[in-house]
Amino acid sequence: MKKLSFFMASSLLALVLVACGGSDEAEQNGENESASSDGDKTIRAGIGLNQDHPQYQGLLKFAEIVEEETDGSIQVDTYHSGQLGDDRSMTEALQLGNQEVTIPSTAPIANFVSEFSVFDIPFLFPSEEVADEVLQGEVAQGLLEELEEADLVGLAYWENGFRDLSNSERPVETIEDFDGLSIRTMENDLHIEAFQALGANPTPMAFTELFTALQQGTVDGQENPYATIYLENFYEVQDYVSDTHHVYSPFVFLMSKQFYDGLTDEEQQIVRNAAEEAGEYQIELNREANAEYLDSLQEEGVEFSEISDEDRQEMVDAVQPVIEDFKDNIGADVVDGIMEAVEAAQE
Ligand code: TK8
């Protein structure tokens, strides 16, 4: 191989150093795949549920509105079924600026902003109508603003819905029926302690691992709204479902603060309005789905158990000490504020 002259070698070395420095410089400037040279921007939006779920239909509506309102200068690339990761890893990706949107339940968000665990208080919301009013109220909207401390922007509440228990072992109609059941919970300490108080054996787990865990018998059961239980085909690996309705889960439409701060004022208003408008659409679809899919689950052979008011009251009483335990962790002002809003919404 011909020896390179000193000049050629030093020029080659200089070229290599500039190329390396250039990529470091790009990273230092926070440039990443969400921004292109002609000012156009791309939103990488990922969720854990699959393409049939109303959450994904809502995300497609968000994308349609944003691309229309910005004449395509902001593109929205949508990913479902955990293609970009689970709720916690996608939320962390938003904090790092490696992803722009995800829409988790409030339970995993509590790992980033502990006040969000207020929505994990069992039997907090008596109905969807009360949930709607409380989530539009001052305390819940104030929690969205708290997200900015965690490099996240909460643009809107969407709906996961009332969570119900499914399992592969036995019908669950009374608190005694929980005894010893291994139940997958979301990664949230209040959920874990609440299921312990009911006598179950909780296992926190990312949603992306859940179907396999049910299929392999790693856990006996899980809890999610009927739409998720049906649309994620859990009926293939679960034989019993009960209308425990033990928690109402909101979703939160999260955007990376790094990305949001890089938008113009007009673009910020567009994405905010789109998240709210698509949210109204998603909630409507979600309610239709949760009303429809209990019948579909039974048609697939799942045995349905209705919890009596008396048996549900026993479950409510059993979890009260857990609520007291977590009141300080969540923030007494937040718990009292949301409880007062729930009371006011029922007047
Ligand atoms: C999907 C989850 C799911 C939630 C859970 O990513 O983890 O059980 O109810 O909807 O967010």
Boltz pocket constraint, residues with backbone or C-beta under 6 A from the ligand:
constraints:
  - pocket:
      binder: B
      contacts: [[A, 47], [A, 48], [A, 49], [A, 87], [A, 103], [A, 104], [A, 105], [A, 160], [A, 186], [A, 205], [A, 206], [A, 207], [A, 223], [A, 224], [A, 228], [A, 249]]
      max_distance: 6.0
